[in-house]
């Protein structure tokens, strides 16, 4: 028997349907731009956590993710979007903070006409 993996909020399939004889069809989607991953389930969860916690570092900790990895994902999303999805102030005495820009609150093309993230509808 294999060891059960820790669920980091990725346990819910984005697409799911019934299959024959007790089988289920599940899948995940990601959006690419110019051959690079722009949005995926994990990146959307990271954006949601930044919105909730006001910090890239706190969002990374909540996902058991290294800060450097979270920062790379944010930088890649900002670059591929052609505009900032996440704005921030740098640390200092009280640390920095981060927030989603209006584009970061709706980062998918066509204002989310084809996809609604968790908790939005």
HUQUIHU-V911316 format. One record per residue. N is the residue number from 1. D_LAST is the distance of its C-alpha to the last C-alpha in whole Angstrom. Layout:
BEGIN
n=N d_last=D_LAST
n=N d_last=D_LAST
END
This chain:
BEGIN
n=1 d_last=38
n=2 d_last=36
n=3 d_last=34
n=4 d_last=31
n=5 d_last=29
n=6 d_last=27
n=7 d_last=23
n=8 d_last=22
n=9 d_last=18
n=10 d_last=19
n=11 d_last=19
n=12 d_last=16
n=13 d_last=16
n=14 d_last=14
n=15 d_last=16
n=16 d_last=17
n=17 d_last=19
n=18 d_last=22
n=19 d_last=26
n=20 d_last=29
n=21 d_last=31
n=22 d_last=29
n=23 d_last=27
n=24 d_last=24
n=25 d_last=23
n=26 d_last=21
n=27 d_last=20
n=28 d_last=19
n=29 d_last=19
n=30 d_last=20
n=31 d_last=20
n=32 d_last=24
n=33 d_last=26
n=34 d_last=30
n=35 d_last=30
n=36 d_last=28
n=37 d_last=25
n=38 d_last=23
n=39 d_last=19
n=40 d_last=19
n=41 d_last=17
n=42 d_last=19
n=43 d_last=19
n=44 d_last=15
n=45 d_last=16
n=46 d_last=19
n=47 d_last=17
n=48 d_last=15
n=49 d_last=18
n=50 d_last=20
n=51 d_last=17
n=52 d_last=17
n=53 d_last=21
n=54 d_last=23
n=55 d_last=25
n=56 d_last=25
n=57 d_last=28
n=58 d_last=26
n=59 d_last=23
n=60 d_last=25
n=61 d_last=27
n=62 d_last=24
n=63 d_last=23
n=64 d_last=27
n=65 d_last=27
n=66 d_last=30
n=67 d_last=30
n=68 d_last=32
n=69 d_last=29
n=70 d_last=26
n=71 d_last=28
n=72 d_last=29
n=73 d_last=26
n=74 d_last=25
n=75 d_last=28
n=76 d_last=27
n=77 d_last=24
n=78 d_last=25
n=79 d_last=28
n=80 d_last=26
n=81 d_last=24
n=82 d_last=27
n=83 d_last=26
n=84 d_last=25
n=85 d_last=21
n=86 d_last=23
n=87 d_last=25
n=88 d_last=28
n=89 d_last=31
n=90 d_last=33
n=91 d_last=35
n=92 d_last=38
n=93 d_last=39
n=94 d_last=35
n=95 d_last=34
n=96 d_last=31
n=97 d_last=28
n=98 d_last=25
n=99 d_last=22
n=100 d_last=19
n=101 d_last=20
n=102 d_last=18
n=103 d_last=19
n=104 d_last=18
n=105 d_last=14
n=106 d_last=14
n=107 d_last=16
n=108 d_last=15
n=109 d_last=17
n=110 d_last=17
n=111 d_last=14
n=112 d_last=11
n=113 d_last=12
n=114 d_last=13
n=115 d_last=10
n=116 d_last=7
n=117 d_last=8
n=118 d_last=7
n=119 d_last=6
n=120 d_last=4
n=121 d_last=0
END
